[in-house]
Amino acid sequence: MLAALLAAGDVLRPRDFVRQLQQVVAASPALADRELIKLAGLSDALAAALAARGADRHTAELCASIGMAVLRQATQRWIQEDADFADLVHSTASNLVDLVTAHANTAATRHGP
């Protein structure tokens, strides 16, 4: 999944174009709906690719959904910050791992081993 997210940086247009496009989409409910449909299709394609590589359906769907969240967050940061897209993907994924680890540690402390 991380490799797919990193590859997204290769297809992003110049930052100013993506920023302007995001503003246009946000201002139009019809375009916003179309964007959500495109993102759902991308998530489905990612899940199918993961399943084709051996992941069970539930794991593939979860991973694709999480990957899309990482992609959205990294892209939003890329639009706003002067940073490398790959660095933002890594940073966002790392933040996610930290959150999951912290939650797992908290849950283990509350409920025991």
Secondary structure in CASP SS format (residue, H / E / C, confidence):
PFRMAT SS
TARGET T0000
AUTHOR 0000-0000-0000
METHOD secondary structure of the structure
MODEL  1
M C 1.00
L H 1.00
A H 1.00
A H 1.00
L H 1.00
L H 1.00
A H 1.00
A H 1.00
G H 1.00
D H 1.00
V H 1.00
L C 1.00
R C 1.00
P C 1.00
R H 1.00
D H 1.00
F H 1.00
V H 1.00
R H 1.00
Q H 1.00
L H 1.00
Q H 1.00
Q H 1.00
V H 1.00
V H 1.00
A H 1.00
A H 1.00
S C 1.00
P H 1.00
A H 1.00
L H 1.00
A H 1.00
D H 1.00
R H 1.00
E H 1.00
L H 1.00
I H 1.00
K H 1.00
L H 1.00
A H 1.00
G H 1.00
L H 1.00
S H 1.00
D H 1.00
A H 1.00
L H 1.00
A H 1.00
A H 1.00
A H 1.00
L H 1.00
A H 1.00
A H 1.00
R C 1.00
G C 1.00
A C 1.00
D C 1.00
R H 1.00
H H 1.00
T H 1.00
A H 1.00
E H 1.00
L H 1.00
C H 1.00
A H 1.00
S H 1.00
I H 1.00
G H 1.00
M H 1.00
A H 1.00
V H 1.00
L H 1.00
R H 1.00
Q H 1.00
A H 1.00
T H 1.00
Q H 1.00
R H 1.00
W H 1.00
I H 1.00
Q H 1.00
E C 1.00
D C 1.00
A C 1.00
D C 1.00
F H 1.00
A H 1.00
D H 1.00
L H 1.00
V H 1.00
H H 1.00
S H 1.00
T H 1.00
A H 1.00
S H 1.00
N H 1.00
L H 1.00
V H 1.00
D H 1.00
L H 1.00
V H 1.00
T H 1.00
A H 1.00
H H 1.00
A H 1.00
N H 1.00
T H 1.00
A H 1.00
A H 1.00
T H 1.00
R H 1.00
H H 1.00
G C 1.00
P C 1.00
END
